[in-house]
Amino acid sequence: MAFTAADVKELREMTGCGMMDCKKALTETDGDKEKAIDILREKGMAKAVKKAGRIASEGIVKDYVDGNVGVVVEVNAETDFVAKNDQFIQFVDDVAKTIAEKNPADVEALKEMQISGGEQTVGEALTEKIAKIGENMNIRRFARYEGTVATYIHGGGRIGVLVKFDTDCGDKDGFAEFAKNIAMQIAAAGAEYLDRDAVPAERVAHEKEILAAQAKNEGKPEAIIEKMINGRINKFFKEVCLVDQEYIKDGDLSVTKYVQQTAKELGGSIKIVEYTRFEKGEGLEKKNEDFAAEVASMIK
């Protein structure tokens, strides 16, 4: 029995499965929709789709480093319990290795690639895990750097950091500890930008408008408002820029001074080039089964 594009569309609407999965199922069953549905259910795909509407805001952030390639990836699940499941953790490890090995452009490209150490694509493996474990899951995002890299995972996968350095000290004793300290700084202090040049001009302009209004409300004379703004904007940069922040392990140093001090001690040069910080579930809607109880607990 032959089938048309309309049949593929109908099967997709009936099951919620992907177009290519529906086409493969119809090809395998010679166009029989009912048998195709059975095949999709047997493979766990239809079951996975039924769960797709459920909120996946828990999960884990993991890292992987192989030589000069570093990866940090966030994979979400519905509950913290599943994030501790050995199958789930192994899947995330395999996804991180795949990213390191194959350098996908984005999550969608990643899902089409053969998973590291397996025969399935990453997308197929994800669908299988959803069906076996019984929760909706999602590969949310990843970062991959090549060069001199360092990673840090905090809180059992709640926060993950990947940092890239431009340095000639990467193989020297003491550099690994320094790099970890920088990654820990990023995890703890959560700088929004690397340096002042990275802060968008409109963000700076908006901050200056707020500072000007504050000064006027404080009754400061116009003649000194500009000087006050310049002083206060520096405080703003120290909060949002990594290299301007106070170094968390030594309040007498800024991050820049810590970098310079370490470079001098190691007899070379060090520059932080870029970094990525992922916090599990940030920006995602979280399922709340007892909102009243949660509010009550917050005001006790």
C-alpha positions as CSV (number, residue, x, y, z in Angstrom):
1,M,0.0,0.0,0.0
2,A,1.5,3.3,-1.0
3,F,1.2,6.4,1.1
4,T,1.3,10.2,0.5
5,A,2.7,13.2,2.3
6,A,-0.9,13.8,3.6
7,D,-0.7,10.3,5.3
8,V,2.6,11.3,6.9
9,K,1.0,14.5,8.2
10,E,-2.0,12.7,9.5
11,L,0.1,10.1,11.4
12,R,2.2,12.9,12.8
13,E,-0.9,14.7,14.1
14,M,-2.3,11.4,15.5
15,T,0.9,10.5,17.4
16,G,2.8,13.7,17.8
17,C,6.0,12.0,16.5
18,G,8.5,13.6,14.1
19,M,7.9,13.6,10.4
20,M,10.8,11.4,9.6
21,D,9.8,8.9,12.3
22,C,6.3,8.8,10.8
23,K,7.6,8.3,7.3
24,K,9.9,5.4,8.4
25,A,7.0,3.8,10.2
26,L,4.7,4.0,7.2
27,T,7.4,2.7,4.9
28,E,8.0,-0.3,7.2
29,T,4.2,-1.0,7.3
30,D,3.6,-0.3,3.7
31,G,1.3,2.6,4.5
32,D,-0.8,0.9,7.2
33,K,-1.4,3.7,9.8
34,E,-2.6,1.5,12.6
35,K,0.5,-0.8,12.3
36,A,2.7,2.3,12.0
37,I,1.2,3.6,15.3
38,D,2.0,0.3,16.9
39,I,5.6,0.5,15.7
40,L,6.0,4.0,17.0
41,R,4.5,3.0,20.4
42,E,6.8,-0.1,20.5
43,K,9.8,2.1,19.9
44,G,8.7,4.3,22.8
45,M,8.2,7.3,20.5
46,A,4.5,7.8,21.0
47,K,4.9,7.4,24.7
48,A,7.6,10.0,24.7
49,V,5.5,12.5,22.9
50,K,2.6,12.1,25.4
51,K,5.1,13.3,28.0
52,A,6.4,16.2,26.0
53,G,4.0,18.7,27.5
54,R,5.2,18.1,31.0
55,I,7.7,20.6,32.5
56,A,11.3,19.4,32.6
57,S,13.1,22.0,34.8
58,E,15.2,19.6,36.9
59,G,18.1,17.6,35.6
60,I,21.8,18.1,35.6
61,V,24.7,20.1,34.2
62,K,27.8,18.0,33.4
63,D,31.2,18.7,32.0
64,Y,33.7,16.8,29.9
65,V,37.3,17.6,28.9
66,D,39.4,15.6,26.4
67,G,42.8,17.2,25.8
68,N,42.2,20.7,24.5
69,V,38.4,20.3,24.1
70,G,36.0,21.2,26.9
71,V,32.2,20.8,27.0
72,V,29.5,21.8,29.5
73,V,25.9,20.6,28.8
74,E,22.5,20.9,30.5
75,V,20.0,18.1,30.2
76,N,16.6,18.5,31.9
77,A,14.2,16.1,33.5
78,E,11.0,16.5,35.4
79,T,12.3,15.4,38.9
80,D,15.5,15.7,40.9
81,F,15.1,11.9,41.5
82,V,15.6,11.1,37.9
83,A,18.6,13.4,37.7
84,K,20.3,10.9,40.1
85,N,19.4,7.9,38.0
86,D,22.5,6.0,36.7
87,Q,20.9,5.6,33.2
88,F,20.2,9.3,33.0
89,I,23.7,10.3,34.2
90,Q,25.3,7.9,31.7
91,F,23.2,9.3,28.9
92,V,24.3,12.9,29.8
93,D,28.0,11.7,29.8
94,D,27.6,10.2,26.4
95,V,25.9,13.3,25.1
96,A,28.8,15.4,26.4
97,K,31.4,13.1,24.7
98,T,29.4,13.3,21.4
99,I,29.6,17.1,21.6
100,A,33.3,17.0,22.2
101,E,34.0,14.6,19.4
102,K,31.6,15.9,16.7
103,N,31.3,19.6,17.4
104,P,27.6,20.0,16.5
105,A,26.3,23.5,15.5
106,D,23.3,23.3,17.9
107,V,21.0,21.0,19.8
108,E,19.0,20.0,16.7
109,A,22.2,19.1,14.8
110,L,23.4,17.2,17.9
111,K,20.2,15.0,18.0
112,E,20.9,13.9,14.4
113,M,24.4,12.6,15.2
114,Q,25.4,9.1,16.3
115,I,25.8,9.1,20.0
116,S,29.3,8.4,21.4
117,G,29.8,4.7,22.1
118,G,26.5,3.7,20.6
119,E,24.6,3.0,17.3
120,Q,21.6,5.2,17.9
121,T,21.4,8.9,17.1
122,V,21.4,11.2,20.2
123,G,17.7,11.9,19.5
124,E,16.8,8.2,19.4
125,A,18.7,7.6,22.6
126,L,16.9,10.5,24.2
127,T,13.5,9.1,23.1
128,E,14.5,5.6,24.5
129,K,15.5,7.1,27.8
130,I,12.2,9.0,28.1
131,A,10.3,5.8,27.4
132,K,12.3,3.6,29.9
133,I,12.6,6.1,32.7
134,G,9.1,7.5,32.3
135,E,9.8,11.2,32.5
136,N,10.0,13.9,29.9
137,M,13.6,14.9,29.2
138,N,15.3,17.6,27.1
139,I,18.8,18.4,26.0
140,R,18.5,22.2,26.6
141,R,21.9,23.7,25.7
142,F,25.7,23.2,25.6
143,A,28.9,25.0,25.1
144,R,32.1,23.7,23.5
145,Y,35.6,25.4,23.5
146,E,38.9,24.3,22.0
147,G,42.2,25.4,23.5
148,T,43.3,25.7,27.1
149,V,40.1,25.0,29.0
150,A,38.9,24.3,32.5
151,T,35.6,23.2,33.9
152,Y,33.9,23.2,37.3
153,I,30.7,21.5,38.5
154,H,29.1,22.8,41.7
155,G,26.3,21.2,43.8
156,G,26.3,17.8,42.1
157,G,25.4,19.3,38.8
158,R,23.3,22.4,39.8
159,I,25.9,24.8,38.2
160,G,28.4,24.1,35.5
161,V,31.2,26.4,34.2
162,L,33.5,26.1,31.2
163,V,36.4,28.6,30.8
164,K,38.8,29.2,27.9
165,F,42.2,30.8,28.5
166,D,44.9,32.3,26.1
167,T,48.1,31.3,27.9
168,D,51.6,29.8,27.6
169,C,51.3,28.5,31.2
170,G,48.8,25.7,30.6
171,D,51.3,22.9,31.3
172,K,53.0,24.5,34.3
173,D,52.5,23.4,37.9
174,G,49.9,25.6,39.5
175,F,47.9,26.5,36.4
176,A,45.3,23.8,36.9
177,E,44.5,25.1,40.4
178,F,44.4,28.7,39.1
179,A,42.0,27.7,36.3
180,K,39.7,25.9,38.7
181,N,39.7,28.9,41.0
182,I,38.6,31.1,38.1
183,A,35.8,28.6,37.2
184,M,34.7,28.6,40.9
185,Q,34.7,32.4,40.8
186,I,32.3,32.3,37.9
187,A,30.1,29.7,39.5
188,A,29.9,31.6,42.8
189,A,29.7,35.2,41.7
190,G,27.8,34.8,38.4
191,A,29.3,37.6,36.4
192,E,27.1,38.6,33.5
193,Y,30.0,39.7,31.2
194,L,33.7,39.0,30.8
195,D,34.8,42.7,30.8
196,R,33.6,46.2,30.3
197,D,33.9,46.0,26.5
198,A,31.4,43.1,26.6
199,V,28.7,45.1,28.3
200,P,26.1,46.4,25.7
201,A,26.2,50.1,25.3
202,E,22.4,50.3,25.9
203,R,22.8,48.5,29.2
204,V,25.5,51.0,30.3
205,A,23.3,54.0,29.2
206,H,20.3,52.6,31.0
207,E,22.3,52.2,34.2
208,K,23.6,55.7,33.9
209,E,20.0,57.0,33.6
210,I,19.1,55.2,36.8
211,L,22.2,56.5,38.6
212,A,21.4,60.1,37.5
213,A,17.8,59.8,38.7
214,Q,19.1,58.5,42.1
215,A,21.5,61.4,42.4
216,K,18.8,63.9,41.6
217,N,16.4,62.3,44.1
218,E,19.2,62.6,46.7
219,G,19.2,66.3,46.1
220,K,22.8,66.4,44.7
221,P,23.7,69.5,42.7
222,E,24.0,69.2,38.9
223,A,27.7,70.1,39.0
224,I,28.6,66.9,40.8
225,I,26.1,64.5,39.4
226,E,28.3,63.5,36.4
227,K,31.2,62.7,38.8
228,M,28.9,60.7,41.0
229,I,27.6,58.7,38.0
230,N,31.2,57.9,36.9
231,G,32.0,56.7,40.4
232,R,28.9,54.6,40.7
233,I,29.1,53.1,37.2
234,N,32.5,51.6,38.2
235,K,30.7,49.9,41.1
236,F,28.2,48.5,38.6
237,F,31.1,47.1,36.4
238,K,32.7,45.5,39.5
239,E,29.4,43.6,40.0
240,V,28.7,42.4,36.5
241,C,32.1,42.0,34.9
242,L,34.2,39.0,35.8
243,V,37.6,40.6,35.5
244,D,36.5,43.6,37.7
245,Q,35.0,41.5,40.4
246,E,36.5,41.0,43.8
247,Y,38.3,37.7,43.9
248,I,36.3,35.4,46.2
249,K,39.3,33.8,47.8
250,D,41.1,37.0,48.6
251,G,39.2,40.2,49.0
252,D,42.3,42.3,48.6
253,L,42.5,41.2,44.9
254,S,40.3,41.7,41.9
255,V,40.1,38.9,39.4
256,T,42.4,40.9,37.1
257,K,45.0,41.2,39.8
258,Y,44.7,37.5,40.6
259,V,45.3,36.6,36.9
260,Q,48.3,39.0,36.7
261,Q,49.7,37.7,40.0
262,T,49.5,34.1,38.8
263,A,51.0,34.8,35.4
264,K,53.9,36.5,37.1
265,E,54.4,33.5,39.5
266,L,54.3,31.0,36.6
267,G,56.5,33.1,34.4
268,G,54.2,33.6,31.4
269,S,51.0,35.3,30.2
270,I,47.4,34.4,31.0
271,K,44.2,35.9,29.6
272,I,40.6,34.8,30.2
273,V,39.1,34.6,26.7
274,E,35.5,33.5,27.3
275,Y,33.4,31.4,29.6
276,T,29.9,29.8,29.9
277,R,28.0,29.4,33.1
278,F,24.9,27.2,33.2
279,E,22.6,26.9,36.2
280,K,20.2,24.0,36.1
281,G,16.7,25.1,35.1
282,E,17.4,28.8,35.1
283,G,14.7,30.7,33.2
284,L,12.5,27.6,32.9
285,E,9.0,27.4,34.4
286,K,9.0,25.0,37.4
287,K,6.1,22.7,38.2
288,N,4.5,23.6,41.5
289,E,1.9,21.2,42.8
290,D,1.1,23.1,46.0
291,F,1.6,26.8,45.4
292,A,-0.2,27.8,48.6
293,A,2.2,25.6,50.7
294,E,5.2,27.0,49.0
295,V,4.1,30.6,49.6
296,A,3.4,29.8,53.3
297,S,6.8,28.3,53.7
298,M,8.4,31.4,52.3
299,I,6.8,33.8,54.7
300,K,7.4,31.8,57.9
